[in-house]
Amino acid sequence: MNNNSMYEIVIGLEVHAELCTNTKIYCGCKNEFGAEPNTLCCPVCMGMPGTLPVLNKQVVDYAIKMGHALNCKINRVSKADRKNYFYPDLPKAYQISQFDIPLCGEGYLDIVVGDEERRIGVTRIHIEEDAGKLVHDEEIDGTLANYNRCGVPLIEMVSEPDLRSAEEAKIYMETIANILLYLGISDAKMQEGSIRADVNVSVRPRGQKEYGTRTEMKNVNSFSAVYRAIEFEAARQIALISKGGTVEQETRRWDDTKGKSTVMRTKEDAQDYRYFPDPDLLTFEVSEAHVKELFDSLPELPVAKMQRYMNDYGIAKIDAQQLAANKARADFFDECTSINKDTAKLVSNWMIGTITRILNDKGIELRDTALTAKNLTKMIELIQKGTISNTAAKTVLDEILEKDIDPEIVVKEKGLAQVSDTGALAAVVADVLANNDKAVQDYKSGKTSVVGFLVGQCMKASKGQGNPALLKDLIVSEIEKK
C-alpha cells in the first residue's frame, strides 16, 4: 500500500461570491468591474473618519435566496461585525463582516460525483464587504493599490469539512457557481475574481476520527486551480508526515503557474481578528413573510431541472445532469423544447455530444456562436423526417453555428438532402459489395457486425446523402441473395 492510500484527505471550502447589485454594500458607489483604478470610491468605502455606512437591502435578499437554495436556516435577526486586520488593500483596517450571527445558518448541498450523490454540509452563509486589490508592478518595482473593489458586496459560503477529494471539491464549486447563475445574483466569473475560494486541507490516517492539522490556501480563483491546489497540498502533507514531520497550521499562497504553494503566514484564529459588533450599523430584522416571499421567488434550480428532464422527456440521468449543470445550455435546451418538445431527446444528444465537443475544442460558449434554438430545432426536425442524415446534419450544424441561417437553405445550397430512392441506392450498394468481398464473406460466416462497416462505406460513396436505414436493409438483402 502506498502512502497516499493510507491517508484520507479532508477538505473544507470557503467560497466567496461577489453579488451583482447596482451599488456597493454600504455606499452608493457603482458596483462594476473593469473601471479605471480608484474611480469607483467614496469616503464611505474608503473608511474616512465621520462617514456612516448604510446596508444595501438587495444584498440581504440575495444572500437569503442563496440560503434557501442551499437548504439553510435563515436567521431573521442578524447584525454586522468588524473584522480587524492590517493590510494595504483594506484602507480602514477592518472589514465589515458577520461573526457569531450569520444571515444563514446550517444547510447542505447535494452534488453528483460520478454515479454517487454526496451531501455536503454548509456551515453558514454570511454577507460582507470585499477588500481592494493589490497590483504588483515590476516597472516601478513596487505594489499599487486599486480600491474600486472596496465595499463590493460578497456572500461567503462556508462548507463543513465533508469533501474528500480534489474532484469532489471542484464539482462542489462548479455546483455553487451554477446555482449563483440560476438565481441571477452573481455573474460567477472566476476570471474577474467574482467567485473565488479559500481552500482548507488536512490529511489523517484512514479510520482515524480526529482531523489532522489544516492549512488554508487563500483566493484560489479557478475550478481547475482548486483541484490542483488540493492535490499538491495533500501530497505535501502526506510526504511530510511520512518522513516523521508535523503539519503546521498556516496560511499558504497557491501559485497556479508554478503549481505549488508557499507559506504566507501562521494562521490566525478568530480571536486574532478581534471581532466586535459594528457600532455604525444597527441589528436588522427580516420578516418571516419576506423570507417566505424570497423562497417562493426562487427559479427552478439544477436538481429540480434535472428531474424534470428525466420525467418529462425520458432523458437519462447522466445526460439530464450535464444539461442542468450549465445554466446557459439548460436555457437553450428549454427554448428548443418549447418550440417542439418531440425533439427533446435528439436535442439533448446533439448538445451533450457534437455541440459540446465543438465548443470545448474552440474554448467558447454557446453565446459566442450564431446558433439559435429555432435553427437547431429545425435541423433536428429535418433528421426526424428523414430529409437529412446525421452525417449531413453535421455539415448543417457547422453552418448554423457560424451564421443565423435556415437549415433548409443550407440543405438546398449544399445538396445535402438524403437519398431514399431505392434504385439509386441499390447501385451504390452493388458497387460497395463488389469492392469489399472479404466483408461480404465475413457476414456470411456469422460476423454480422460488418454491416456497420459496409453502411459506412455506402454513406461515404453517397457523400453522406444515403438513407442509412435503407442502405442497411439493401446490404443485408443483397448479401443473402449471393
C-alpha positions as CSV (number, residue, x, y, z in Angstrom):
1,M,0.0,0.0,0.0
2,N,1.5,3.4,-1.0
3,N,1.5,6.4,1.4
4,N,-1.4,8.2,-0.4
5,S,-3.8,5.3,0.0
6,M,-3.1,5.1,3.8
7,Y,-4.4,8.6,4.3
8,E,-7.8,10.3,3.9
9,I,-8.0,13.9,2.6
10,V,-10.3,16.2,4.4
11,I,-11.4,19.4,2.7
12,G,-13.5,22.4,3.6
13,L,-14.2,25.3,1.2
14,E,-14.9,29.0,2.0
15,V,-16.4,30.2,-1.3
16,H,-16.7,34.0,-1.8
17,A,-19.0,35.3,-4.4
18,E,-19.4,38.9,-5.5
19,L,-23.1,39.9,-5.8
20,C,-24.3,41.7,-9.0
21,T,-26.1,44.6,-7.3
22,N,-26.1,48.0,-8.9
23,T,-24.2,49.6,-6.0
24,K,-21.9,48.5,-3.2
25,I,-22.9,47.0,0.1
26,Y,-22.6,50.1,2.3
27,C,-22.5,53.1,0.0
28,G,-23.8,54.4,-3.3
29,C,-20.7,53.7,-5.4
30,K,-21.3,51.8,-8.6
31,N,-20.6,48.0,-8.4
32,E,-18.8,47.5,-11.7
33,F,-15.8,45.5,-12.9
34,G,-13.1,47.0,-15.2
35,A,-13.3,50.7,-14.4
36,E,-10.2,52.8,-14.2
37,P,-8.4,52.2,-10.9
38,N,-9.7,54.2,-8.0
39,T,-12.6,55.8,-9.8
40,L,-15.4,53.9,-8.0
41,C,-14.5,55.0,-4.5
42,C,-16.1,57.4,-2.0
43,P,-15.3,58.4,1.7
44,V,-17.6,55.6,2.9
45,C,-16.0,52.7,1.2
46,M,-12.6,54.2,1.8
47,G,-13.4,54.4,5.6
48,M,-12.8,58.1,6.0
49,P,-13.5,59.5,9.6
50,G,-17.0,60.6,10.2
51,T,-18.7,58.6,7.4
52,L,-21.6,56.2,8.1
53,P,-22.4,53.0,6.2
54,V,-25.9,52.1,5.1
55,L,-26.8,48.5,4.4
56,N,-27.9,47.7,0.8
57,K,-31.2,45.8,1.2
58,Q,-30.7,43.8,-2.0
59,V,-27.6,42.2,-0.6
60,V,-29.6,40.8,2.2
61,D,-32.3,39.5,-0.2
62,Y,-29.6,37.9,-2.5
63,A,-28.0,36.2,0.5
64,I,-31.3,34.8,1.7
65,K,-32.0,33.4,-1.7
66,M,-28.7,31.6,-1.7
67,G,-29.5,30.4,1.8
68,H,-32.8,28.9,0.6
69,A,-31.0,27.3,-2.4
70,L,-28.5,25.6,0.0
71,N,-31.3,24.5,2.4
72,C,-30.1,26.8,5.2
73,K,-31.8,28.0,8.3
74,I,-32.4,31.8,7.8
75,N,-31.6,33.9,10.9
76,R,-34.2,36.6,10.7
77,V,-32.4,38.8,13.2
78,S,-28.8,39.4,12.3
79,K,-26.0,42.0,12.7
80,A,-22.8,43.3,11.2
81,D,-19.4,42.8,12.9
82,R,-15.9,44.4,12.4
83,K,-13.1,42.0,11.5
84,N,-9.9,43.8,12.3
85,Y,-6.7,43.3,10.4
86,F,-4.0,45.5,8.8
87,Y,-3.3,45.0,5.2
88,P,-2.7,47.6,2.4
89,D,-5.8,46.5,0.4
90,L,-8.1,47.4,3.4
91,P,-7.8,51.2,3.9
92,K,-9.9,51.4,7.1
93,A,-8.0,48.4,8.7
94,Y,-11.2,46.5,9.3
95,Q,-13.7,44.6,7.2
96,I,-17.4,44.8,7.9
97,S,-18.5,41.1,8.0
98,Q,-20.6,38.8,10.2
99,F,-19.2,36.7,13.1
100,D,-21.5,34.9,15.5
101,I,-24.9,35.6,13.9
102,P,-24.6,35.0,10.2
103,L,-27.6,35.7,8.0
104,C,-27.9,32.0,7.0
105,G,-27.1,29.0,9.3
106,E,-26.8,25.3,8.8
107,G,-27.7,23.8,5.4
108,Y,-26.4,21.4,2.8
109,L,-25.7,20.9,-0.9
110,D,-26.1,17.6,-2.8
111,I,-23.5,17.1,-5.5
112,V,-23.2,14.3,-8.1
113,V,-19.7,12.7,-8.3
114,G,-19.7,10.0,-11.0
115,D,-22.7,7.8,-10.2
116,E,-22.7,8.8,-6.5
117,E,-24.7,11.5,-4.8
118,R,-22.9,13.2,-1.9
119,R,-24.4,15.5,0.6
120,I,-22.0,18.3,1.7
121,G,-22.9,20.2,4.9
122,V,-23.0,24.0,4.7
123,T,-21.9,25.7,8.0
124,R,-23.1,29.2,7.2
125,I,-23.6,32.0,4.6
126,H,-22.8,35.5,5.7
127,I,-22.6,38.9,4.0
128,E,-19.5,41.1,4.0
129,E,-17.7,43.7,2.0
130,D,-14.8,43.0,-0.3
131,A,-11.3,44.4,0.1
132,G,-9.3,46.3,-2.6
133,K,-6.8,44.7,-4.9
134,L,-3.1,45.0,-4.8
135,V,-1.3,45.1,-8.2
136,H,2.3,44.1,-8.2
137,D,4.0,46.3,-10.8
138,E,7.5,45.3,-12.0
139,E,8.0,48.5,-13.9
140,I,8.0,50.6,-10.7
141,D,9.4,47.7,-8.6
142,G,6.5,48.1,-6.2
143,T,2.9,47.5,-5.4
144,L,-0.1,49.6,-6.4
145,A,-3.5,49.6,-4.7
146,N,-6.8,49.7,-6.5
147,Y,-9.6,50.4,-4.1
148,N,-12.5,50.1,-6.6
149,R,-13.4,46.7,-5.2
150,C,-13.6,48.0,-1.6
151,G,-17.2,47.6,-0.4
152,V,-18.3,45.4,-3.3
153,P,-20.9,43.0,-1.7
154,L,-19.9,39.4,-1.0
155,I,-21.5,36.3,0.3
156,E,-19.2,33.8,1.9
157,M,-20.4,30.2,1.9
158,V,-18.6,28.0,4.3
159,S,-18.8,24.3,3.9
160,E,-18.4,21.6,6.6
161,P,-15.1,19.5,6.2
162,D,-17.2,16.9,4.2
163,L,-15.3,16.9,1.0
164,R,-12.9,14.0,0.5
165,S,-11.1,14.6,-2.9
166,A,-10.0,17.3,-5.2
167,E,-12.6,16.1,-7.7
168,E,-15.4,16.5,-5.1
169,A,-14.2,20.0,-4.2
170,K,-14.1,21.0,-7.9
171,I,-17.6,19.7,-8.5
172,Y,-18.9,21.4,-5.3
173,M,-17.5,24.8,-6.5
174,E,-18.9,24.3,-10.0
175,T,-22.3,23.5,-8.5
176,I,-22.2,26.6,-6.3
177,A,-21.3,28.7,-9.3
178,N,-24.2,27.2,-11.3
179,I,-26.7,27.9,-8.6
180,L,-25.5,31.6,-8.3
181,L,-26.1,31.9,-12.1
182,Y,-29.6,30.3,-11.8
183,L,-30.5,32.7,-9.1
184,G,-29.1,35.6,-11.1
185,I,-27.3,37.0,-8.0
186,S,-23.7,36.8,-9.3
187,D,-22.1,36.5,-12.7
188,A,-19.7,33.9,-11.2
189,K,-16.9,34.9,-13.4
190,M,-13.8,33.5,-11.8
191,Q,-11.5,35.2,-14.3
192,E,-12.7,38.5,-12.9
193,G,-12.5,37.4,-9.3
194,S,-16.2,37.5,-8.7
195,I,-16.1,33.9,-7.3
196,R,-13.0,32.5,-5.5
197,A,-12.3,30.1,-2.7
198,D,-10.2,29.7,0.4
199,V,-9.2,26.1,0.5
200,N,-8.7,24.2,3.8
201,V,-6.9,20.9,3.5
202,S,-5.8,18.3,6.1
203,V,-5.0,14.6,6.0
204,R,-5.4,11.9,8.5
205,P,-4.8,8.1,8.6
206,R,-7.7,6.2,7.3
207,G,-10.1,5.2,10.1
208,Q,-9.0,8.0,12.4
209,K,-11.8,10.2,13.7
210,E,-9.8,13.2,14.7
211,Y,-8.9,15.7,12.0
212,G,-5.3,16.5,11.1
213,T,-3.8,19.9,11.3
214,R,-5.2,22.0,8.4
215,T,-3.6,24.6,6.2
216,E,-5.5,27.2,4.2
217,M,-4.8,28.5,0.7
218,K,-6.3,31.9,0.0
219,N,-8.2,33.2,-3.0
220,V,-7.8,30.3,-5.4
221,N,-9.6,31.6,-8.4
222,S,-10.5,28.8,-10.9
223,F,-12.1,25.4,-10.7
224,S,-9.1,23.7,-12.1
225,A,-6.8,25.6,-9.7
226,V,-8.8,24.4,-6.7
227,Y,-8.3,20.8,-8.0
228,R,-4.5,21.3,-8.5
229,A,-4.1,23.2,-5.2
230,I,-5.7,20.4,-3.2
231,E,-3.8,17.6,-5.0
232,F,-0.5,19.4,-4.3
233,E,-1.2,20.3,-0.6
234,A,-2.5,16.8,0.3
235,A,0.6,15.2,-1.3
236,R,2.9,17.7,0.5
237,Q,1.3,17.0,3.9
238,I,1.4,13.2,3.4
239,A,5.0,13.3,2.4
240,L,5.8,15.5,5.4
241,I,4.0,13.1,7.9
242,S,5.6,10.0,6.3
243,K,9.0,11.4,7.0
244,G,8.2,11.9,10.6
245,G,7.4,15.7,10.4
246,T,4.4,17.6,11.5
247,V,2.0,19.8,9.6
248,E,1.9,23.4,10.8
249,Q,-1.3,25.4,10.9
250,E,-0.6,28.2,8.4
251,T,-2.0,30.2,5.5
252,R,-0.4,29.5,2.2
253,R,-0.4,31.2,-1.2
254,W,-1.2,29.0,-4.2
255,D,0.8,29.8,-7.3
256,D,-1.1,28.1,-10.2
257,T,1.6,28.9,-12.7
258,K,4.3,27.2,-10.7
259,G,1.9,24.5,-9.5
260,K,2.9,24.8,-5.8
261,S,2.0,26.7,-2.6
262,T,4.3,28.8,-0.3
263,V,3.9,29.9,3.3
264,M,2.2,33.3,3.7
265,R,1.8,33.5,7.5
266,T,1.0,31.5,10.6
267,K,-2.8,31.0,10.5
268,E,-4.8,33.4,12.7
269,D,-7.7,32.2,14.8
270,A,-11.0,34.1,15.2
271,Q,-9.7,35.9,18.3
272,D,-6.8,37.3,16.4
273,Y,-9.3,39.4,14.3
274,R,-10.8,40.9,17.5
275,Y,-14.4,40.8,16.2
276,F,-16.9,43.1,17.7
277,P,-20.4,44.4,16.6
278,D,-20.1,47.3,14.2
279,P,-21.2,50.4,16.2
280,D,-22.3,52.2,13.0
281,L,-24.7,49.6,11.8
282,L,-27.9,48.6,13.5
283,T,-29.1,45.0,14.2
284,F,-31.5,44.2,11.4
285,E,-34.6,42.0,11.2
286,V,-36.1,40.4,8.2
287,S,-39.8,39.5,8.5
288,E,-41.0,35.9,8.2
289,A,-43.3,36.9,5.3
290,H,-40.4,38.4,3.4
291,V,-38.2,35.3,3.9
292,K,-41.1,33.2,2.5
293,E,-41.6,35.6,-0.4
294,L,-37.9,35.2,-1.3
295,F,-38.3,31.4,-1.1
296,D,-41.3,31.5,-3.4
297,S,-39.4,33.6,-5.9
298,L,-36.7,31.0,-6.4
299,P,-36.4,29.8,-10.0
300,E,-36.2,26.1,-11.0
301,L,-32.8,25.0,-9.6
302,P,-30.4,22.5,-11.2
303,V,-31.6,19.4,-9.3
304,A,-35.3,20.1,-10.0
305,K,-34.5,20.8,-13.6
306,M,-32.6,17.6,-14.0
307,Q,-35.5,15.6,-12.5
308,R,-37.9,17.4,-14.9
309,Y,-35.8,16.4,-17.9
310,M,-35.8,12.8,-16.8
311,N,-39.6,12.7,-16.1
312,D,-40.9,14.8,-19.0
313,Y,-38.6,13.7,-21.8
314,G,-37.2,10.3,-20.7
315,I,-33.6,11.7,-20.8
316,A,-31.0,9.5,-19.0
317,K,-29.9,10.8,-15.6
318,I,-26.3,11.5,-16.6
319,D,-27.4,13.4,-19.7
320,A,-30.1,15.4,-17.7
321,Q,-27.4,16.2,-15.1
322,Q,-25.0,17.5,-17.7
323,L,-27.7,19.7,-19.3
324,A,-28.8,21.2,-16.0
325,A,-25.2,21.8,-14.8
326,N,-24.8,24.7,-17.2
327,K,-27.5,27.4,-17.0
328,A,-26.9,28.8,-20.4
329,R,-27.1,25.4,-22.1
330,A,-30.1,24.4,-20.0
331,D,-31.9,27.7,-21.0
332,F,-31.1,26.9,-24.7
333,F,-32.4,23.3,-24.3
334,D,-35.6,24.7,-22.7
335,E,-36.1,27.1,-25.6
336,C,-35.7,24.2,-28.1
337,T,-38.3,22.1,-26.3
338,S,-40.7,25.0,-26.1
339,I,-40.6,25.1,-29.9
340,N,-41.1,21.3,-30.3
341,K,-41.0,19.0,-27.3
342,D,-40.7,16.0,-29.5
343,T,-37.2,17.0,-30.4
344,A,-36.0,16.8,-26.7
345,K,-34.0,13.6,-26.8
346,L,-32.2,14.4,-30.1
347,V,-31.6,18.0,-29.0
348,S,-30.1,16.6,-25.8
349,N,-27.9,14.2,-27.7
350,W,-26.6,16.8,-30.0
351,M,-26.0,19.4,-27.3
352,I,-24.1,17.0,-25.0
353,G,-22.3,15.3,-27.8
354,T,-21.3,17.1,-31.0
355,I,-22.1,20.7,-29.9
356,T,-20.3,20.4,-26.6
357,R,-17.2,18.9,-28.3
358,I,-17.1,21.7,-30.8
359,L,-17.4,24.4,-28.0
360,N,-14.8,22.7,-25.9
361,D,-12.4,22.4,-28.9
362,K,-12.8,26.1,-29.6
363,G,-12.8,27.2,-26.0
364,I,-16.1,29.1,-26.4
365,E,-19.7,29.0,-25.0
366,L,-23.0,28.9,-26.9
367,R,-23.4,32.7,-26.6
368,D,-20.2,33.0,-28.7
369,T,-21.8,31.3,-31.7
370,A,-24.7,32.2,-34.0
371,L,-26.7,29.1,-33.1
372,T,-30.3,29.7,-32.3
373,A,-32.8,27.4,-30.7
374,K,-35.1,27.8,-33.7
375,N,-32.4,26.7,-36.2
376,L,-31.2,23.7,-34.1
377,T,-34.7,22.5,-33.6
378,K,-35.4,22.8,-37.3
379,M,-32.2,20.8,-38.1
380,I,-33.4,18.1,-35.7
381,E,-36.8,18.0,-37.3
382,L,-35.1,17.5,-40.7
383,I,-33.3,14.5,-39.2
384,Q,-36.6,13.1,-37.8
385,K,-38.4,13.5,-41.2
386,G,-35.5,11.7,-42.9
387,T,-34.7,14.7,-45.1
388,I,-31.1,14.6,-43.9
389,S,-28.8,12.0,-42.3
390,N,-26.8,12.5,-39.2
391,T,-23.7,12.8,-41.3
392,A,-25.3,15.6,-43.4
393,A,-26.6,17.2,-40.2
394,K,-23.0,17.8,-39.0
395,T,-22.4,19.9,-42.2
396,V,-25.6,21.8,-41.4
397,L,-24.6,22.3,-37.8
398,D,-21.2,23.8,-38.9
399,E,-23.1,26.4,-40.9
400,I,-25.7,27.3,-38.3
401,L,-23.0,27.7,-35.7
402,E,-21.3,30.3,-37.9
403,K,-24.3,32.2,-39.1
404,D,-28.1,32.6,-38.4
405,I,-29.3,30.8,-41.5
406,D,-32.3,28.5,-42.1
407,P,-31.1,24.8,-42.1
408,E,-33.4,24.1,-45.1
409,I,-31.4,26.7,-47.1
410,V,-28.1,25.0,-46.1
411,V,-29.5,21.6,-47.2
412,K,-30.6,23.0,-50.6
413,E,-27.5,25.0,-51.3
414,K,-25.1,22.2,-50.4
415,G,-27.2,19.4,-51.9
416,L,-27.5,17.5,-48.6
417,A,-31.0,16.1,-48.9
418,Q,-31.0,12.4,-48.0
419,V,-31.4,10.0,-50.9
420,S,-34.1,7.4,-50.2
421,D,-34.5,6.3,-53.8
422,T,-34.1,2.5,-53.7
423,G,-32.9,2.3,-57.3
424,A,-30.2,4.9,-56.8
425,L,-29.0,3.4,-53.5
426,A,-29.1,-0.2,-54.9
427,A,-26.4,0.9,-57.4
428,V,-24.2,2.3,-54.6
429,V,-24.7,-1.0,-52.5
430,A,-23.8,-3.2,-55.5
431,D,-20.6,-1.2,-56.1
432,V,-19.6,-1.3,-52.4
433,L,-20.2,-5.0,-52.1
434,A,-18.2,-5.7,-55.2
435,N,-15.2,-3.9,-53.7
436,N,-15.5,-5.4,-50.3
437,D,-15.7,-9.2,-50.9
438,K,-13.9,-10.0,-47.6
439,A,-16.6,-8.2,-45.6
440,V,-19.3,-10.0,-47.5
441,Q,-17.7,-13.4,-46.7
442,D,-17.3,-12.3,-43.0
443,Y,-21.0,-11.6,-42.9
444,K,-21.9,-15.0,-44.4
445,S,-19.7,-16.7,-41.8
446,G,-21.6,-15.1,-39.0
447,K,-19.8,-11.8,-38.4
448,T,-22.9,-9.7,-38.8
449,S,-21.2,-6.6,-37.2
450,V,-19.5,-5.9,-40.6
451,V,-22.8,-4.5,-41.8
452,G,-21.9,-1.3,-39.9
453,F,-18.7,-1.0,-41.9
454,L,-20.5,-1.6,-45.2
455,V,-23.1,1.0,-44.3
456,G,-20.3,3.4,-43.6
457,Q,-18.7,2.7,-47.0
458,C,-22.1,3.3,-48.7
459,M,-22.5,6.6,-46.8
460,K,-19.1,7.6,-47.9
461,A,-19.8,6.7,-51.6
462,S,-23.1,8.6,-51.5
463,K,-21.4,11.6,-49.9
464,G,-23.4,11.3,-46.7
465,Q,-26.7,11.5,-48.6
466,G,-27.8,7.9,-48.4
467,N,-30.6,6.8,-46.0
468,P,-28.6,4.6,-43.6
469,A,-31.6,2.5,-42.5
470,L,-32.5,1.8,-46.1
471,L,-28.9,1.1,-47.0
472,K,-28.6,-1.5,-44.2
473,D,-31.7,-3.3,-45.5
474,L,-30.4,-3.3,-49.1
475,I,-27.0,-4.6,-48.0
476,V,-28.4,-7.5,-46.0
477,S,-30.8,-8.3,-48.8
478,E,-28.1,-8.3,-51.5
479,I,-25.7,-10.4,-49.4
480,E,-28.3,-13.0,-48.6
481,K,-29.0,-13.3,-52.4
482,K,-25.4,-14.2,-53.1
